[in-house]
Amino acid sequence: YQRRVREAILSQHFIVKMSKGKKGVVHGESTPPKTVDKANVVPKKNLPVEEEGESSSAIISRTFILVLIALLAFFTRLFSVIRYESVIHEFDPYFNYRTTRYLVFNGYYDFHNWFDERSWYPLGRVTGGTVFPGLMLTAGFVYKIFRLLNFTVDIRNVCVLLAPAFAGKTAIAAYLFTKEVKDSSAGLFAAIIMSILPGYISRSVAGSYDNEGVSIFALIFTFYLWVKAVKTGALFWSALCALSYFYMVSAWGGYVFITNIIPIHAFILVLIGRYSNRLYIAYSSFYVLGTFLSMQVTFVGFQPISTSEHMAALGVFGFLQLYAFTNWIRGHLSPEDFRAVVKFLITLTVGAMAMLFFSGFLTKFIAPWTGRFYSLLDPTYAKIHIPIIASVSEHQPTIWTSYAFDLHFLIFLFPVGLYYCFRDLTDTSLFAIVYAIFSIYFSGVMVRLMLVLAPIACVMTAIGLSTLLRPYVASLRWWKSEKQRDLPAIKPEISLIVLIMVMSLGAVFIYHCVYVTSEAYSSPSIVLAVNSPHGRQFLDDFREAYFWLRQNTDVNCRVMSWWDYGYQLSFMANRTTLVDNNTWNNTHIAQVGKAFASSEDDAYSMMLQMDVDYVLVIFGGVSGYSGDDINKFLWMVRIAGSVDPTVKESTYLTINGEYRIDENASPAMLNSLMYKLSYYRFNDIAVAGSGGQDRVRNTPIGDKKPKLKHLEEAFTSEHWIVRIYRVLKPNARGKERIAKP
Amino acid sequence: VYKRQGINAEYGGNSFLLVSTMKLLLLAFILSLSYFSVSCKDGIVIKSANRLIDLDSQFARHYINFTFENTGSSSVSDFFLAVHEERVQNLVFIAIGNPKTNTSEQLIPVPHEVSEKRALYKVSLPDVTVAPGSTVQFEAFLFFSHVMRPLPAQIKQNERQFVRYEDHAYIFSPYEIKTQTTQIKLASSTLESFLERPPTNHKDNIVVYGPYNDIAPFSRAKIHVHFENNKPFITVTSFVRELEVSHWGNLAVEESLSFQHDGAKHKGSWSRWDYQRASYQNMPLPAVASLTEIFPAEATDFYYRDEIGNISTSQYYGTPEAVSFVFKPRFPLFGGWKTAHYHGFNLPLEKFLFTDYNDGSAHTLNFTFAPLLLDTIIDHLTVRVILPEGATNIKLHTPFPVDNEGRSLHFTYLDTVGRPVVTFEKKNIVADIKGSFQVTYSFSRSSLLREPLLLIGGYFTLLFAFILYLRIDLNLKAKDEKIERVSSILISFKEDVYDVYSGVFTSLEDAFKKYQTDKLSEKDYRNLRAQSDTSVNKANDELKEVLSQLEDVGTPVTSRVNELKKHLTEKFRHLKLLHDNELNTPQGSRNTSAYNKTKQEETRQFELADDEVERIFNELFEKAN
């Protein structure tokens, strides 16, 4: 066995060199097919003298370029810090930030055992056991290292800048991966495209402190180590691959993508007759180590052996064992006996496996696929069955314009790269192909998964571009040489024109990337910037209201809001919330949705049951902020209706099925708590002659003077975006007012 | 207790006793009783006293104009001011003004004597001593905070704030006062009620009590005024000021504040619309939308943040003397509401740090004691001065005694042993308190180089470690050498043997094809064939060499190369036989079974050998694709 491994390593030296040597053949068509020229086979360390000099300078310049690319990746992501401030963005990052602070200030074990009683009131949440801790541990680790060296950085700044720092690393990982698939010049292309690609920037700008920020790096790096392991068949690389996979598992639920892509790659390799001992070593050791490691993450636990998403990996592992075993007995038997044995074996194992899986499913030991997984396979699934998944904008199917927006000219060069991968098919390029095809599909299902497509789009484009340009660049060398040789097949002048055209395409791409980054992806969405006649104006209403709650309400009071604002409330306002962006309990969210959709009297009894002290709604009617609760209201109704069928969407629509808030609106709509809380005293502005018209819906409101019986306005932010109401406590006689549940 | 007393005796200007514990208070009381009885009553009579109580803000400012005569036999240099027991906690500071020179001297009050009913404060007269029989005029200024009680204690959003102020119609004094008046200036002319002590007059926002004649020492006559006061009632519960000295030329100031509105509490619902309308109409509201702090004129690089990020609403106005920093909290403060934030700026160090002319390493940092935060009272002020790493011989000088003085270490960028920190605390501070504190310390110029050297050293170490890493080969040599040896032998095998064979095969096949299509004569073909033989023979010699080398190394590859050799030779032989068969059989007689049989057999053998060669070669030099 050792001998085989060593031979595998030995032969590997030649593989790399020969595949490298291949480059030389491209413009040397006159070489006879079977006599490979001298440069083709070069042993690892005995490089000829002249090539050694070249490669060391090449190494230095390559390193230098990579460092520059990493820096570029870091700095392009700082738009939001410069435009706005060093602040955590959006929704989920606030949870990550809050948990990171908890980790840093309370220590790992407290973090691990954290039961958060301040969210999902009254249920609470086992936060320590239901997070992917990779992101927090990474930030905490960076913070501790800095503090150890007396660099008194703020934990907020570490969190804000973590994603850009990892983007630099992702660019380098993309280089390594592409180098394995193709060569190092394609790798450099991949790195530079990766560093500025909008599709990836969207999730990794400064302040976007989310799992994806670190896990895209982990994803690409794991893939790099995997192809390296397949190429070498070395335990070393597959062990590293398992470690990197472990990091990925600890950081993002998207690890399931790796768990499925790698076995699919291995399976296809076997199917098309590329099975080798290297593959066997790489996959078996990766699977065993990786699975055990991944089970150490509390949130993952026993899922790798008990859920359907992980069964492909297990199946391929078993299949590889069988295949290797059959290969082994083939050498010991005559063909007839062999066929009989194989027939027997296949029947036995297939039967046993089928029994095993079937009983697993029946006893519910193997959990069926989750809703999110189904919605991946069937894009229409969520819309029908799980409104809470469908209601999230990042779970919507991708529209084609967003491909152009996020990928730009990559959509043209992607197929070119794919073609070259097919043309020069190797084990590694096959992996790139598998990855590409699957990610194209997934990116079409969910906008969010565009992120998974982005890296392979870079790799494919880099391969396509690099292979396309090679002959042109080679012909340019003719000018540099002593011109004794004949003119190359492509005239240098034409090459120059082609290169200039490609470069200008690149320039347009860069312009597009910078534009998209600065305009579309660098807004923290906590602060809203508005261009007004007086210059840029900031609407800081969210923080104003959250900070008011933080400072001027009882520390243990409970705030009811739609789940979108749960994470922000629990960090910025530091108050107990009923529901948040974790969305683990659909019925609880439905209950809140039902309260908002009910009349004030009904809502009041529900709120009393849920111990609500304050109600928070987001309202854009004054400022024109379109992401407000009135626009989300139908989702609240749908989610409530998915649990309690008495809540019907149609009652909130007009007879014609329109969603309106003006005088034609349905009575249920006008009586709903959400309507009243949004438009309470809104019409007073109209009386004063400075509005009265809902600026988002562009229509006057239906019920001009909503009256509140059980709630009172507690605070409204400067531009009316956040409105907070106090739930009045029933007095001794008031108990009669409450309807019996 | 003694130790603390010692420290404060060193810094404290006017008093020798620090009252920080009740024990000490009692001790002072007992000790001073006898002293008081002889010195105080002795022959001082106040001829006239006019008091102005300014209630135009949340504070009560008492301006008392005394004219007194020394009727005793010895000259007098001290004077005693009395304060009612319920006001002792609220007295922030006292100032004694000399109307002739228009100067004043401030002191943070330390009671000379405290009893259940009153506290006495000993002040020095501006003219040092008063000879027997002479008359002196001077002004005393007493500053009280937290003395107005909102009534009603809770108001609705657009209601105005009324406060009640209680005092006595007579000036509280240990001396007899011949004639006196008290004027109370209110924040507005809306007066809800006031207690009359005839003669009492009220006009607009002024209430006048007196004149009263021949009032005995410590006389009392309770009065109150209840009036509208919408002035900001902001109390800063905690104010932490941090000064960080960098000898590279910067003094960084950061101030963290928690403050609240201590006026009438807001009750009921709160409407943004009502608030916006009230502010459009300029209605007087007790709400506080902004505060102003005065910074030194050189202040730059302002920031204004809280726990959740930047606060975007602040302005600053620069004048040659100072910068007014107007900051709006995130939300307007209504009664009972509170908020917290921090802000900071940079100052050029040379304006605040003075270096000894003779000793270049002795420095003095001079900075104002009280933050100039207008219209507020700071309940608790903490000042932290962070000195550069390596500063020694640190001393603190304050204009009046401070509550808690401490030393600690602060670690930040590039620190190894930590920066020394001087901390002190003080309660009840208002912007009116003048005076600066000084921190003196020694810091040599060469210590400035510590940080750059550390950086250079760190960078050097990093590069050195990298160099070491590149130079040291951590591989297990022997194993590597063997593999490399084998690979180099295999390379030479490929180049000198295999490629030669391949070349021969190609050229022979090419030539034979050309011969068959009459593009090449038989003679030429035969020549080529002879050449091929020689090169194959040469290659075989090389092969022997290669094999013996492989034998020396001792590797399983040897047998594979041997096999390959066998098949190469076979392939060459069968190719020649195949060609011979064609050459030797003329065109016409090719239908014989012998010819066909030979052709078939040789082709099969040739292809077999070819396959084997390819297989073994691929095994040895596994191709990329």
Interface residues (C-beta under 8 A of the other chain):
Chain A: R3 R6 E7 I9 L10 S11 Q12 H13 F14 I15 M18 S19 K22 P32 P33 K34 T35 V36 K38 V41 V42 P43 K44 K45 N46 Y84 E85 V87 N150 F151 T152 D424 L425 T426 I526 V527 F538 D540 R543 E544 A545 Y546 F547 W548 R550 Q551 N552 F571 M572 R681 D684 I685 A688 E712 E713 A714 F715 T716 S717 E718 W720 R726
Chain B: G268 S269 W270 S271 R272 W273 R277 D306 E307 I308 G309 N310 I311 S312 T313 R330 F331 G336 W337 K338 T339 A340 F411 T412 Y413 L414 D415 T416 I483 E484 V486 S487 S488 L490 I491 K494 E495 D499 S502 G503 F505 T506 P556 E619 L620 F621 E622 K623 A624 N625
